Amino acid sequence: MHVVVGSGPIGSSIARLLGDQGSPVRMITRSGSGPSHPLIERVAADASDASRLTALTAGAETIYNCANPRYTEWEKLWFPLNDSMISAAKASGAVYVITGNLYVYGPQPGGHMTENSPLAAVGRKGRVRIKMWRDALASGVRTVEVRGSDYLGAGAIGVFSSVLLPALDAGRTAYAPGNVDLPHSFTYTGDMARTMIALAHDERAWGRAWHAPTAPAITIRSLADRYCDLLGKPKMKIRSLPRFVMRTAGLVHPMSRELAEMDYQFYAPFHLDSSLTERTFGLAPSPVEVGIRETAEDAAAIAARRM
């Protein structure tokens, strides 16, 4: 049995892939949500309750940490969640697989990040993720972290889904919090899920963090153009917001403040280098069009349900 904590795009993809392979999955969320599949058991539980989680993960081969607390609650919620999953993995002997991100690196020279880049986070959220990873390593459990950049794919939340799609649907200009003509890495959620499954069962991966196979960086403007080409729509207009806008909004709006903390990712080049993962495990990223197409199909399905 495999246990997946969290039913967002990564957790749901992992659960479906494992189920399709014939492996039973127990998905744990506060609400009991998750994809419908004969081999996926959905359980409503608080994963930060170590005793409850340990009972639910008894005999598990793998525990996938795909939870995602609100940005404004990271310092409050992440450590109890992480500690609980570490305790459960230790009790069951499971491999602990963490959905990671690039916040741990902070701004890097040239915006280029490899697995050997220093953990030089400048914001609170990055420091939270560094502590989570170090706590997992120090625990003695078999653990691996897979780090991805901004996501493309069904259910993914990021600059594409939050800024570009609403503007395109409304036929208006999109105002992006960043320089839309600089290269930026986008990771396809399907590649992230497949990599986490593959590395969970490969001893070479344990005790290290790896980058999910990710297509070469493209600009946000190019990403929008490719999306419009796919749908047969005219190119959308995009304007870059001055950097001070989100920072000023953050003085009164907590979520804007959290986003502004990470704005270095969008006002400078931002390259995820996944070559080590690709060479070591024989994996390759999907073309960026795959993530764009899935995002488009998901957006169309959501619109159809609203009608």
GUBA-831775 format. One record per residue (C-alpha): y, x, z; residue number from 1. Coordinates in nm, 3 decimals. Example, Ala and Ser with C-alpha at 12.3 -4.5 7.8 and 13.67 -1.06 7.14 Angstrom:
<rec><v>-0.450</v><u>1.230</u><w>0.780</w><num>1</num></rec>
<rec><v>-0.106</v><u>1.367</u><w>0.714</w><num>2</num></rec>
//
This chain:
<rec><v>0.000</v><u>0.000</u><w>0.000</w><num>1</num></rec>
<rec><v>0.356</v><u>0.107</u><w>-0.075</w><num>2</num></rec>
<rec><v>0.660</v><u>-0.013</u><w>0.120</w><num>3</num></rec>
<rec><v>1.001</v><u>-0.060</u><w>-0.040</w><num>4</num></rec>
<rec><v>1.301</v><u>-0.118</u><w>0.187</w><num>5</num></rec>
<rec><v>1.580</v><u>-0.289</u><w>-0.007</w><num>6</num></rec>
<rec><v>1.571</v><u>-0.519</u><w>-0.310</w><num>7</num></rec>
<rec><v>1.862</v><u>-0.387</u><w>-0.516</w><num>8</num></rec>
<rec><v>1.816</v><u>-0.263</u><w>-0.873</w><num>9</num></rec>
<rec><v>1.631</v><u>0.055</u><w>-0.769</w><num>10</num></rec>
<rec><v>1.409</v><u>-0.105</u><w>-0.507</w><num>11</num></rec>
<rec><v>1.322</v><u>-0.397</u><w>-0.733</w><num>12</num></rec>
<rec><v>1.242</v><u>-0.165</u><w>-1.024</w><num>13</num></rec>
<rec><v>1.015</v><u>0.049</u><w>-0.807</w><num>14</num></rec>
<rec><v>0.834</v><u>-0.256</u><w>-0.672</w><num>15</num></rec>
<rec><v>0.777</v><u>-0.402</u><w>-1.020</w><num>16</num></rec>
<rec><v>0.658</v><u>-0.071</u><w>-1.164</w><num>17</num></rec>
<rec><v>0.412</v><u>-0.019</u><w>-0.880</w><num>18</num></rec>
<rec><v>0.291</v><u>-0.377</u><w>-0.905</w><num>19</num></rec>
<rec><v>0.240</v><u>-0.343</u><w>-1.279</w><num>20</num></rec>
<rec><v>0.030</v><u>-0.033</u><w>-1.208</w><num>21</num></rec>
<rec><v>-0.195</v><u>-0.244</u><w>-0.984</w><num>22</num></rec>
<rec><v>-0.062</v><u>-0.115</u><w>-0.651</w><num>23</num></rec>
<rec><v>0.017</v><u>-0.360</u><w>-0.369</w><num>24</num></rec>
<rec><v>0.378</v><u>-0.344</u><w>-0.249</w><num>25</num></rec>
<rec><v>0.544</v><u>-0.474</u><w>0.065</w><num>26</num></rec>
<rec><v>0.916</v><u>-0.525</u><w>0.012</w><num>27</num></rec>
<rec><v>1.126</v><u>-0.545</u><w>0.329</w><num>28</num></rec>
<rec><v>1.477</v><u>-0.692</u><w>0.338</w><num>29</num></rec>
<rec><v>1.677</v><u>-0.890</u><w>0.591</w><num>30</num></rec>
<rec><v>1.654</v><u>-1.203</u><w>0.375</w><num>31</num></rec>
<rec><v>1.303</v><u>-1.160</u><w>0.237</w><num>32</num></rec>
<rec><v>1.438</v><u>-1.134</u><w>-0.117</w><num>33</num></rec>
<rec><v>1.286</v><u>-0.941</u><w>-0.405</w><num>34</num></rec>
<rec><v>1.114</v><u>-0.978</u><w>-0.740</w><num>35</num></rec>
<rec><v>0.833</v><u>-1.226</u><w>-0.787</w><num>36</num></rec>
<rec><v>0.503</v><u>-1.052</u><w>-0.865</w><num>37</num></rec>
<rec><v>0.140</v><u>-1.117</u><w>-0.760</w><num>38</num></rec>
<rec><v>0.120</v><u>-0.776</u><w>-0.591</w><num>39</num></rec>
<rec><v>0.462</v><u>-0.780</u><w>-0.423</w><num>40</num></rec>
<rec><v>0.472</v><u>-0.921</u><w>-0.070</w><num>41</num></rec>
<rec><v>0.826</v><u>-1.000</u><w>0.042</w><num>42</num></rec>
<rec><v>0.896</v><u>-0.975</u><w>0.415</w><num>43</num></rec>
<rec><v>1.214</v><u>-1.067</u><w>0.602</w><num>44</num></rec>
<rec><v>1.279</v><u>-0.807</u><w>0.871</w><num>45</num></rec>
<rec><v>1.545</v><u>-0.574</u><w>1.008</w><num>46</num></rec>
<rec><v>1.439</v><u>-0.230</u><w>0.886</w><num>47</num></rec>
<rec><v>1.652</v><u>-0.061</u><w>1.152</w><num>48</num></rec>
<rec><v>1.413</v><u>-0.202</u><w>1.417</w><num>49</num></rec>
<rec><v>1.181</v><u>0.097</u><w>1.443</w><num>50</num></rec>
<rec><v>0.901</v><u>-0.088</u><w>1.624</w><num>51</num></rec>
<rec><v>0.898</v><u>-0.372</u><w>1.372</w><num>52</num></rec>
<rec><v>0.915</v><u>-0.139</u><w>1.074</w><num>53</num></rec>
<rec><v>0.639</v><u>0.081</u><w>1.211</w><num>54</num></rec>
<rec><v>0.414</v><u>-0.222</u><w>1.242</w><num>55</num></rec>
<rec><v>0.496</v><u>-0.336</u><w>0.889</w><num>56</num></rec>
<rec><v>0.429</v><u>0.007</u><w>0.739</w><num>57</num></rec>
<rec><v>0.098</v><u>0.084</u><w>0.911</w><num>58</num></rec>
<rec><v>-0.135</v><u>0.240</u><w>0.655</w><num>59</num></rec>
<rec><v>0.138</v><u>0.281</u><w>0.393</w><num>60</num></rec>
<rec><v>0.109</v><u>0.564</u><w>0.140</w><num>61</num></rec>
<rec><v>0.479</v><u>0.572</u><w>0.065</w><num>62</num></rec>
<rec><v>0.801</v><u>0.437</u><w>0.213</w><num>63</num></rec>
<rec><v>1.086</v><u>0.406</u><w>-0.036</w><num>64</num></rec>
<rec><v>1.434</v><u>0.394</u><w>0.114</w><num>65</num></rec>
<rec><v>1.628</v><u>0.177</u><w>-0.132</w><num>66</num></rec>
<rec><v>1.858</v><u>0.014</u><w>0.120</w><num>67</num></rec>
<rec><v>2.233</v><u>0.009</u><w>0.057</w><num>68</num></rec>
<rec><v>2.465</v><u>-0.098</u><w>0.340</w><num>69</num></rec>
<rec><v>2.823</v><u>-0.190</u><w>0.261</w><num>70</num></rec>
<rec><v>3.048</v><u>0.112</u><w>0.218</w><num>71</num></rec>
<rec><v>3.260</v><u>0.005</u><w>0.514</w><num>72</num></rec>
<rec><v>2.953</v><u>0.007</u><w>0.743</w><num>73</num></rec>
<rec><v>2.781</v><u>0.330</u><w>0.643</w><num>74</num></rec>
<rec><v>2.850</v><u>0.521</u><w>0.963</w><num>75</num></rec>
<rec><v>2.737</v><u>0.225</u><w>1.173</w><num>76</num></rec>
<rec><v>2.424</v><u>0.119</u><w>0.983</w><num>77</num></rec>
<rec><v>2.282</v><u>0.415</u><w>0.791</w><num>78</num></rec>
<rec><v>2.167</v><u>0.633</u><w>1.079</w><num>79</num></rec>
<rec><v>1.963</v><u>0.361</u><w>1.256</w><num>80</num></rec>
<rec><v>1.805</v><u>0.266</u><w>0.922</w><num>81</num></rec>
<rec><v>1.722</v><u>0.624</u><w>0.831</w><num>82</num></rec>
<rec><v>1.588</v><u>0.704</u><w>1.178</w><num>83</num></rec>
<rec><v>1.370</v><u>0.392</u><w>1.171</w><num>84</num></rec>
<rec><v>1.220</v><u>0.480</u><w>0.834</w><num>85</num></rec>
<rec><v>1.156</v><u>0.838</u><w>0.946</w><num>86</num></rec>
<rec><v>0.976</v><u>0.707</u><w>1.255</w><num>87</num></rec>
<rec><v>0.769</v><u>0.468</u><w>1.045</w><num>88</num></rec>
<rec><v>0.675</v><u>0.744</u><w>0.801</w><num>89</num></rec>
<rec><v>0.575</v><u>0.970</u><w>1.087</w><num>90</num></rec>
<rec><v>0.356</v><u>0.700</u><w>1.242</w><num>91</num></rec>
<rec><v>0.185</v><u>0.603</u><w>0.915</w><num>92</num></rec>
<rec><v>0.168</v><u>0.946</u><w>0.755</w><num>93</num></rec>
<rec><v>0.352</v><u>0.806</u><w>0.452</w><num>94</num></rec>
<rec><v>0.566</v><u>1.008</u><w>0.215</w><num>95</num></rec>
<rec><v>0.932</v><u>0.918</u><w>0.271</w><num>96</num></rec>
<rec><v>1.126</v><u>0.885</u><w>-0.056</w><num>97</num></rec>
<rec><v>1.505</v><u>0.848</u><w>-0.039</w><num>98</num></rec>
<rec><v>1.735</v><u>0.702</u><w>-0.302</w><num>99</num></rec>
<rec><v>2.012</v><u>0.962</u><w>-0.304</w><num>100</num></rec>
<rec><v>2.346</v><u>1.008</u><w>-0.475</w><num>101</num></rec>
<rec><v>2.593</v><u>1.283</u><w>-0.561</w><num>102</num></rec>
<rec><v>2.836</v><u>1.218</u><w>-0.275</w><num>103</num></rec>
<rec><v>2.679</v><u>1.507</u><w>-0.082</w><num>104</num></rec>
<rec><v>2.826</v><u>1.766</u><w>-0.319</w><num>105</num></rec>
<rec><v>3.191</v><u>1.668</u><w>-0.311</w><num>106</num></rec>
<rec><v>3.413</v><u>1.809</u><w>-0.587</w><num>107</num></rec>
<rec><v>3.238</v><u>2.099</u><w>-0.761</w><num>108</num></rec>
<rec><v>3.383</v><u>2.363</u><w>-0.997</w><num>109</num></rec>
<rec><v>3.397</v><u>2.212</u><w>-1.344</w><num>110</num></rec>
<rec><v>3.240</v><u>1.895</u><w>-1.204</w><num>111</num></rec>
<rec><v>2.893</v><u>2.042</u><w>-1.269</w><num>112</num></rec>
<rec><v>2.619</v><u>1.964</u><w>-1.017</w><num>113</num></rec>
<rec><v>2.266</v><u>2.104</u><w>-0.987</w><num>114</num></rec>
<rec><v>2.018</v><u>2.078</u><w>-0.701</w><num>115</num></rec>
<rec><v>2.146</v><u>2.415</u><w>-0.583</w><num>116</num></rec>
<rec><v>2.509</v><u>2.308</u><w>-0.561</w><num>117</num></rec>
<rec><v>2.647</v><u>2.341</u><w>-0.205</w><num>118</num></rec>
<rec><v>2.657</v><u>2.029</u><w>0.010</w><num>119</num></rec>
<rec><v>3.036</v><u>2.027</u><w>0.031</w><num>120</num></rec>
<rec><v>3.119</v><u>1.659</u><w>0.077</w><num>121</num></rec>
<rec><v>3.483</v><u>1.591</u><w>0.152</w><num>122</num></rec>
<rec><v>3.449</v><u>1.225</u><w>0.255</w><num>123</num></rec>
<rec><v>3.279</v><u>1.034</u><w>0.535</w><num>124</num></rec>
<rec><v>3.017</v><u>0.878</u><w>0.308</w><num>125</num></rec>
<rec><v>2.911</v><u>1.214</u><w>0.172</w><num>126</num></rec>
<rec><v>2.879</v><u>1.357</u><w>0.522</w><num>127</num></rec>
<rec><v>2.667</v><u>1.057</u><w>0.623</w><num>128</num></rec>
<rec><v>2.428</v><u>1.125</u><w>0.335</w><num>129</num></rec>
<rec><v>2.407</v><u>1.495</u><w>0.422</w><num>130</num></rec>
<rec><v>2.308</v><u>1.415</u><w>0.779</w><num>131</num></rec>
<rec><v>2.050</v><u>1.160</u><w>0.663</w><num>132</num></rec>
<rec><v>1.885</v><u>1.416</u><w>0.436</w><num>133</num></rec>
<rec><v>1.889</v><u>1.692</u><w>0.698</w><num>134</num></rec>
<rec><v>1.747</v><u>1.455</u><w>0.960</w><num>135</num></rec>
<rec><v>1.460</v><u>1.366</u><w>0.725</w><num>136</num></rec>
<rec><v>1.388</v><u>1.732</u><w>0.654</w><num>137</num></rec>
<rec><v>1.394</v><u>1.822</u><w>1.023</w><num>138</num></rec>
<rec><v>1.161</v><u>1.536</u><w>1.119</w><num>139</num></rec>
<rec><v>0.847</v><u>1.698</u><w>0.982</w><num>140</num></rec>
<rec><v>0.756</v><u>1.403</u><w>0.758</w><num>141</num></rec>
<rec><v>0.674</v><u>1.463</u><w>0.393</w><num>142</num></rec>
<rec><v>0.998</v><u>1.368</u><w>0.228</w><num>143</num></rec>
<rec><v>1.181</v><u>1.386</u><w>-0.105</w><num>144</num></rec>
<rec><v>1.522</v><u>1.268</u><w>-0.218</w><num>145</num></rec>
<rec><v>1.608</v><u>1.173</u><w>-0.575</w><num>146</num></rec>
<rec><v>1.979</v><u>1.180</u><w>-0.656</w><num>147</num></rec>
<rec><v>2.142</v><u>0.984</u><w>-0.937</w><num>148</num></rec>
<rec><v>2.494</v><u>0.932</u><w>-1.067</w><num>149</num></rec>
<rec><v>2.668</v><u>0.601</u><w>-1.141</w><num>150</num></rec>
<rec><v>2.408</v><u>0.349</u><w>-1.254</w><num>151</num></rec>
<rec><v>2.352</v><u>0.163</u><w>-1.576</w><num>152</num></rec>
<rec><v>2.092</v><u>-0.115</u><w>-1.594</w><num>153</num></rec>
<rec><v>2.023</v><u>-0.467</u><w>-1.473</w><num>154</num></rec>
<rec><v>2.189</v><u>-0.534</u><w>-1.139</w><num>155</num></rec>
<rec><v>2.364</v><u>-0.198</u><w>-1.126</w><num>156</num></rec>
<rec><v>2.702</v><u>-0.198</u><w>-0.953</w><num>157</num></rec>
<rec><v>2.961</v><u>0.055</u><w>-1.065</w><num>158</num></rec>
<rec><v>3.265</v><u>0.110</u><w>-1.283</w><num>159</num></rec>
<rec><v>3.088</v><u>-0.040</u><w>-1.585</w><num>160</num></rec>
<rec><v>2.981</v><u>-0.366</u><w>-1.421</w><num>161</num></rec>
<rec><v>3.281</v><u>-0.400</u><w>-1.188</w><num>162</num></rec>
<rec><v>3.566</v><u>-0.301</u><w>-1.419</w><num>163</num></rec>
<rec><v>3.467</v><u>-0.308</u><w>-1.785</w><num>164</num></rec>
<rec><v>3.244</v><u>-0.616</u><w>-1.808</w><num>165</num></rec>
<rec><v>3.482</v><u>-0.862</u><w>-1.636</w><num>166</num></rec>
<rec><v>3.765</v><u>-0.748</u><w>-1.864</w><num>167</num></rec>
<rec><v>3.549</v><u>-0.778</u><w>-2.173</w><num>168</num></rec>
<rec><v>3.436</v><u>-1.128</u><w>-2.075</w><num>169</num></rec>
<rec><v>3.797</v><u>-1.233</u><w>-2.017</w><num>170</num></rec>
<rec><v>3.922</v><u>-1.072</u><w>-2.338</w><num>171</num></rec>
<rec><v>4.179</v><u>-0.864</u><w>-2.152</w><num>172</num></rec>
<rec><v>4.264</v><u>-0.499</u><w>-2.103</w><num>173</num></rec>
<rec><v>4.051</v><u>-0.316</u><w>-1.847</w><num>174</num></rec>
<rec><v>4.230</v><u>-0.102</u><w>-1.588</w><num>175</num></rec>
<rec><v>3.994</v><u>0.170</u><w>-1.472</w><num>176</num></rec>
<rec><v>4.043</v><u>0.373</u><w>-1.153</w><num>177</num></rec>
<rec><v>4.000</v><u>0.708</u><w>-1.327</w><num>178</num></rec>
<rec><v>4.059</v><u>0.908</u><w>-1.644</w><num>179</num></rec>
<rec><v>3.853</v><u>0.718</u><w>-1.902</w><num>180</num></rec>
<rec><v>3.851</v><u>1.010</u><w>-2.147</w><num>181</num></rec>
<rec><v>3.672</v><u>1.263</u><w>-1.929</w><num>182</num></rec>
<rec><v>3.291</v><u>1.314</u><w>-1.937</w><num>183</num></rec>
<rec><v>3.100</v><u>1.128</u><w>-1.665</w><num>184</num></rec>
<rec><v>2.725</v><u>1.106</u><w>-1.599</w><num>185</num></rec>
<rec><v>2.553</v><u>0.767</u><w>-1.589</w><num>186</num></rec>
<rec><v>2.195</v><u>0.735</u><w>-1.464</w><num>187</num></rec>
<rec><v>1.972</v><u>0.454</u><w>-1.592</w><num>188</num></rec>
<rec><v>1.817</v><u>0.264</u><w>-1.302</w><num>189</num></rec>
<rec><v>1.477</v><u>0.259</u><w>-1.474</w><num>190</num></rec>
<rec><v>1.476</v><u>0.640</u><w>-1.492</w><num>191</num></rec>
<rec><v>1.570</v><u>0.660</u><w>-1.125</w><num>192</num></rec>
<rec><v>1.282</v><u>0.431</u><w>-1.024</w><num>193</num></rec>
<rec><v>1.024</v><u>0.610</u><w>-1.240</w><num>194</num></rec>
<rec><v>1.131</v><u>0.948</u><w>-1.105</w><num>195</num></rec>
<rec><v>1.104</v><u>0.836</u><w>-0.743</w><num>196</num></rec>
<rec><v>0.750</v><u>0.709</u><w>-0.803</w><num>197</num></rec>
<rec><v>0.645</v><u>1.025</u><w>-0.985</w><num>198</num></rec>
<rec><v>0.786</v><u>1.264</u><w>-0.726</w><num>199</num></rec>
<rec><v>0.646</v><u>1.067</u><w>-0.433</w><num>200</num></rec>
<rec><v>0.296</v><u>1.171</u><w>-0.538</w><num>201</num></rec>
<rec><v>0.365</v><u>1.529</u><w>-0.641</w><num>202</num></rec>
<rec><v>0.346</v><u>1.789</u><w>-0.364</w><num>203</num></rec>
<rec><v>0.580</v><u>2.017</u><w>-0.558</w><num>204</num></rec>
<rec><v>0.861</v><u>1.771</u><w>-0.495</w><num>205</num></rec>
<rec><v>0.827</v><u>1.738</u><w>-0.118</w><num>206</num></rec>
<rec><v>1.087</v><u>1.894</u><w>0.107</w><num>207</num></rec>
<rec><v>1.351</v><u>1.908</u><w>-0.168</w><num>208</num></rec>
<rec><v>1.615</v><u>1.696</u><w>-0.337</w><num>209</num></rec>
<rec><v>1.593</v><u>1.644</u><w>-0.713</w><num>210</num></rec>
<rec><v>1.819</v><u>1.495</u><w>-0.978</w><num>211</num></rec>
<rec><v>1.699</v><u>1.191</u><w>-1.171</w><num>212</num></rec>
<rec><v>1.672</v><u>1.257</u><w>-1.545</w><num>213</num></rec>
<rec><v>2.012</v><u>1.159</u><w>-1.681</w><num>214</num></rec>
<rec><v>2.148</v><u>1.151</u><w>-2.035</w><num>215</num></rec>
<rec><v>2.437</v><u>1.385</u><w>-2.122</w><num>216</num></rec>
<rec><v>2.771</v><u>1.278</u><w>-1.977</w><num>217</num></rec>
<rec><v>2.995</v><u>1.055</u><w>-2.188</w><num>218</num></rec>
<rec><v>3.342</v><u>0.917</u><w>-2.136</w><num>219</num></rec>
<rec><v>3.400</v><u>0.573</u><w>-1.992</w><num>220</num></rec>
<rec><v>3.584</v><u>0.483</u><w>-2.313</w><num>221</num></rec>
<rec><v>3.283</v><u>0.586</u><w>-2.522</w><num>222</num></rec>
<rec><v>3.055</v><u>0.386</u><w>-2.296</w><num>223</num></rec>
<rec><v>3.269</v><u>0.076</u><w>-2.349</w><num>224</num></rec>
<rec><v>3.278</v><u>0.134</u><w>-2.725</w><num>225</num></rec>
<rec><v>2.899</v><u>0.158</u><w>-2.744</w><num>226</num></rec>
<rec><v>2.865</v><u>-0.162</u><w>-2.544</w><num>227</num></rec>
<rec><v>3.101</v><u>-0.346</u><w>-2.780</w><num>228</num></rec>
<rec><v>2.917</v><u>-0.208</u><w>-3.084</w><num>229</num></rec>
<rec><v>2.589</v><u>-0.336</u><w>-2.940</w><num>230</num></rec>
<rec><v>2.735</v><u>-0.685</u><w>-2.898</w><num>231</num></rec>
<rec><v>2.922</v><u>-0.677</u><w>-3.227</w><num>232</num></rec>
<rec><v>3.256</v><u>-0.721</u><w>-3.051</w><num>233</num></rec>
<rec><v>3.591</v><u>-0.550</u><w>-3.118</w><num>234</num></rec>
<rec><v>3.663</v><u>-0.239</u><w>-2.914</w><num>235</num></rec>
<rec><v>3.813</v><u>-0.329</u><w>-2.579</w><num>236</num></rec>
<rec><v>4.141</v><u>-0.187</u><w>-2.454</w><num>237</num></rec>
<rec><v>4.115</v><u>0.036</u><w>-2.149</w><num>238</num></rec>
<rec><v>4.395</v><u>0.187</u><w>-1.944</w><num>239</num></rec>
<rec><v>4.364</v><u>0.448</u><w>-1.671</w><num>240</num></rec>
<rec><v>4.516</v><u>0.357</u><w>-1.336</w><num>241</num></rec>
<rec><v>4.728</v><u>0.627</u><w>-1.174</w><num>242</num></rec>
<rec><v>4.541</v><u>0.786</u><w>-0.887</w><num>243</num></rec>
<rec><v>4.789</v><u>0.668</u><w>-0.625</w><num>244</num></rec>
<rec><v>4.716</v><u>0.297</u><w>-0.694</w><num>245</num></rec>
<rec><v>4.379</v><u>0.277</u><w>-0.514</w><num>246</num></rec>
<rec><v>4.498</v><u>0.509</u><w>-0.241</w><num>247</num></rec>
<rec><v>4.798</v><u>0.291</u><w>-0.176</w><num>248</num></rec>
<rec><v>4.583</v><u>-0.024</u><w>-0.179</w><num>249</num></rec>
<rec><v>4.353</v><u>0.148</u><w>0.069</w><num>250</num></rec>
<rec><v>4.626</v><u>0.140</u><w>0.331</w><num>251</num></rec>
<rec><v>4.563</v><u>-0.233</u><w>0.373</w><num>252</num></rec>
<rec><v>4.231</v><u>-0.299</u><w>0.195</w><num>253</num></rec>
<rec><v>3.921</v><u>-0.134</u><w>0.350</w><num>254</num></rec>
<rec><v>3.706</v><u>-0.137</u><w>0.034</w><num>255</num></rec>
<rec><v>3.985</v><u>0.017</u><w>-0.173</w><num>256</num></rec>
<rec><v>4.008</v><u>0.290</u><w>0.089</w><num>257</num></rec>
<rec><v>3.634</v><u>0.357</u><w>0.060</w><num>258</num></rec>
<rec><v>3.655</v><u>0.376</u><w>-0.320</w><num>259</num></rec>
<rec><v>3.960</v><u>0.602</u><w>-0.311</w><num>260</num></rec>
<rec><v>3.764</v><u>0.846</u><w>-0.095</w><num>261</num></rec>
<rec><v>3.534</v><u>0.908</u><w>-0.392</w><num>262</num></rec>
<rec><v>3.795</v><u>0.903</u><w>-0.668</w><num>263</num></rec>
<rec><v>3.754</v><u>1.273</u><w>-0.749</w><num>264</num></rec>
<rec><v>3.446</v><u>1.165</u><w>-0.946</w><num>265</num></rec>
<rec><v>3.663</v><u>0.980</u><w>-1.199</w><num>266</num></rec>
<rec><v>3.973</v><u>1.198</u><w>-1.229</w><num>267</num></rec>
<rec><v>3.782</v><u>1.513</u><w>-1.326</w><num>268</num></rec>
<rec><v>3.468</v><u>1.588</u><w>-1.530</w><num>269</num></rec>
<rec><v>3.152</v><u>1.474</u><w>-1.350</w><num>270</num></rec>
<rec><v>2.825</v><u>1.620</u><w>-1.478</w><num>271</num></rec>
<rec><v>2.482</v><u>1.566</u><w>-1.323</w><num>272</num></rec>
<rec><v>2.244</v><u>1.841</u><w>-1.441</w><num>273</num></rec>
<rec><v>1.886</v><u>1.713</u><w>-1.434</w><num>274</num></rec>
<rec><v>1.727</v><u>1.998</u><w>-1.629</w><num>275</num></rec>
<rec><v>1.529</v><u>2.130</u><w>-1.330</w><num>276</num></rec>
<rec><v>1.360</v><u>1.794</u><w>-1.273</w><num>277</num></rec>
<rec><v>1.291</v><u>1.755</u><w>-1.644</w><num>278</num></rec>
<rec><v>1.132</v><u>2.102</u><w>-1.674</w><num>279</num></rec>
<rec><v>0.933</v><u>2.083</u><w>-1.351</w><num>280</num></rec>
<rec><v>0.782</v><u>1.738</u><w>-1.389</w><num>281</num></rec>
<rec><v>0.789</v><u>1.684</u><w>-1.765</w><num>282</num></rec>
<rec><v>1.030</v><u>1.390</u><w>-1.738</w><num>283</num></rec>
<rec><v>1.309</v><u>1.294</u><w>-1.975</w><num>284</num></rec>
<rec><v>1.607</v><u>1.058</u><w>-1.953</w><num>285</num></rec>
<rec><v>1.624</v><u>0.741</u><w>-2.156</w><num>286</num></rec>
<rec><v>1.897</v><u>0.728</u><w>-2.421</w><num>287</num></rec>
<rec><v>2.218</v><u>0.585</u><w>-2.277</w><num>288</num></rec>
<rec><v>2.181</v><u>0.288</u><w>-2.515</w><num>289</num></rec>
<rec><v>1.877</v><u>0.173</u><w>-2.315</w><num>290</num></rec>
<rec><v>2.086</v><u>0.127</u><w>-2.001</w><num>291</num></rec>
<rec><v>2.369</v><u>-0.030</u><w>-2.198</w><num>292</num></rec>
<rec><v>2.134</v><u>-0.278</u><w>-2.366</w><num>293</num></rec>
<rec><v>1.970</v><u>-0.376</u><w>-2.036</w><num>294</num></rec>
<rec><v>2.311</v><u>-0.421</u><w>-1.877</w><num>295</num></rec>
<rec><v>2.417</v><u>-0.645</u><w>-2.166</w><num>296</num></rec>
<rec><v>2.100</v><u>-0.855</u><w>-2.145</w><num>297</num></rec>
<rec><v>2.143</v><u>-0.893</u><w>-1.770</w><num>298</num></rec>
<rec><v>2.507</v><u>-0.999</u><w>-1.811</w><num>299</num></rec>
<rec><v>2.405</v><u>-1.255</u><w>-2.074</w><num>300</num></rec>
<rec><v>2.133</v><u>-1.396</u><w>-1.848</w><num>301</num></rec>
<rec><v>2.377</v><u>-1.430</u><w>-1.558</w><num>302</num></rec>
<rec><v>2.629</v><u>-1.607</u><w>-1.782</w><num>303</num></rec>
<rec><v>2.362</v><u>-1.845</u><w>-1.907</w><num>304</num></rec>
<rec><v>2.264</v><u>-1.941</u><w>-1.552</w><num>305</num></rec>
<rec><v>2.625</v><u>-2.026</u><w>-1.474</w><num>306</num></rec>
<rec><v>2.649</v><u>-2.273</u><w>-1.763</w><num>307</num></rec>
//
